[in-house]
Amino acid sequence: QVQLVESGGGLVQPGGSLRLSCAASGFTLDDYAIGWFRQAPGKEREGVSCISSRDGRTYYADPVKGRFTISRDNAKNTVDLQMNSLKPEDPPVYYCAARDYSSSDYCAESGYGMDYWGKGTLVTVSS
């Protein structure tokens, strides 16, 4: 069964750090561009970061540049998102998604075209 599962969410104080992990079952992540997206209640989903399949190019949305880092661990079949300097205004629900590189080796900011999605993990930034 093809599945993406996010983990690593939780409660963190402003300025703190969390590391999210996106794990795949049923397929190999390194054949896919992997994106992280996030969403606040009542708002549109937004792209956070993306890592391509073939050459490992990375992309970061402006609000997270310098704070977040995306990386692959092919041995574990995971893609992680290291999040530092978290802010209360960072949207709380984080999703990972995968797109077959043969269709396109990048992630649209809207998430359009992604083939598989996880169910999300909750990140709460609060003192």
C-alpha positions as CSV (number, residue, x, y, z in Angstrom):
1,Q,0.0,0.0,0.0
2,V,1.3,3.4,-1.0
3,Q,1.5,5.7,2.0
4,L,3.2,8.8,3.3
5,V,3.3,9.4,7.0
6,E,4.5,12.6,8.7
7,S,5.9,12.6,12.2
8,G,7.7,14.9,14.6
9,G,5.1,17.4,15.3
10,G,4.4,18.7,18.8
11,L,4.3,21.7,21.1
12,V,7.3,24.1,21.0
13,Q,8.0,27.5,22.5
14,P,8.6,30.4,20.2
15,G,12.2,30.4,18.9
16,G,12.3,26.6,19.4
17,S,13.0,23.8,16.9
18,L,11.4,20.7,15.6
19,R,12.3,18.1,13.1
20,L,9.6,16.7,11.0
21,S,10.0,13.4,9.1
22,C,8.1,12.1,6.0
23,A,8.3,8.4,5.7
24,A,7.1,6.4,2.7
25,S,5.8,2.9,2.3
26,G,5.0,1.1,-0.9
27,F,7.4,3.3,-3.0
28,T,10.8,4.8,-3.0
29,L,11.0,8.5,-2.2
30,D,14.2,9.2,-4.2
31,D,12.2,8.7,-7.4
32,Y,10.0,11.6,-6.3
33,A,10.2,15.3,-5.7
34,I,9.1,15.8,-2.1
35,G,7.4,18.8,-0.8
36,W,6.4,20.1,2.6
37,F,3.3,22.2,2.8
38,R,1.4,23.8,5.7
39,Q,-2.0,25.2,6.5
40,A,-3.7,27.3,9.0
41,P,-7.3,26.9,9.9
42,G,-9.5,28.6,7.3
43,K,-6.6,29.4,5.1
44,E,-5.2,28.1,1.9
45,R,-2.5,25.5,2.0
46,E,1.0,27.0,1.2
47,G,4.2,25.5,0.0
48,V,7.1,25.5,2.5
49,S,9.9,23.6,0.9
50,C,10.7,21.1,-1.9
51,I,13.6,18.9,-2.8
52,S,13.9,17.5,-6.3
53,S,14.6,13.8,-7.1
54,R,17.4,13.8,-9.6
55,D,19.7,16.5,-8.4
56,G,18.6,17.4,-4.9
57,R,17.8,21.0,-5.7
58,T,16.0,22.6,-2.8
59,Y,13.4,25.4,-2.7
60,Y,12.2,27.4,0.3
61,A,9.3,29.7,0.6
62,D,10.3,33.2,1.6
63,P,8.7,33.0,5.2
64,V,10.9,30.1,6.1
65,K,14.2,30.9,4.3
66,G,17.1,30.7,6.7
67,R,15.0,28.9,9.3
68,F,14.0,25.6,7.7
69,T,16.1,23.0,6.0
70,I,14.9,20.1,3.9
71,S,16.9,16.9,3.5
72,R,16.7,13.3,2.2
73,D,17.8,10.1,3.9
74,N,17.5,7.6,1.1
75,A,18.7,4.8,3.4
76,K,15.7,5.4,5.6
77,N,13.4,6.4,2.7
78,T,12.5,9.6,4.5
79,V,12.6,13.3,3.9
80,D,13.1,15.5,6.9
81,L,12.3,19.2,7.5
82,Q,14.4,20.8,10.2
83,M,12.5,23.8,11.5
84,N,14.4,26.4,13.7
85,S,13.3,29.7,15.1
86,L,9.7,28.7,15.0
87,K,7.1,31.5,15.3
88,P,3.6,31.5,16.7
89,E,2.4,32.7,13.3
90,D,3.7,29.7,11.5
91,P,0.7,27.7,10.2
92,P,0.2,24.6,12.4
93,V,-0.5,21.7,10.2
94,Y,2.3,20.3,8.1
95,Y,1.9,17.9,5.2
96,C,4.4,16.1,3.0
97,A,3.7,15.2,-0.5
98,A,5.4,13.3,-3.4
99,R,5.5,13.9,-7.1
100,D,6.9,11.4,-9.6
101,Y,10.0,13.0,-11.1
102,S,9.0,11.6,-14.6
103,S,6.1,14.0,-14.6
104,S,7.9,16.9,-13.1
105,D,10.8,17.2,-10.7
106,Y,9.5,20.1,-8.7
107,C,6.7,21.1,-6.4
108,A,4.1,23.7,-7.2
109,E,3.6,26.1,-4.3
110,S,-0.1,25.2,-4.3
111,G,0.6,21.5,-4.2
112,Y,-1.0,21.0,-7.5
113,G,0.2,17.9,-9.3
114,M,1.6,16.1,-6.3
115,D,0.8,12.4,-6.5
116,Y,0.7,11.3,-2.9
117,W,-0.1,13.2,0.4
118,G,0.3,12.4,4.0
119,K,-2.4,13.2,6.5
120,G,-0.4,15.9,8.3
121,T,1.3,16.5,11.6
122,L,0.4,19.3,14.0
123,V,3.0,21.8,15.1
124,T,2.0,24.2,17.9
125,V,4.2,27.2,18.6
126,S,3.2,28.6,21.9
127,S,4.6,29.8,25.2
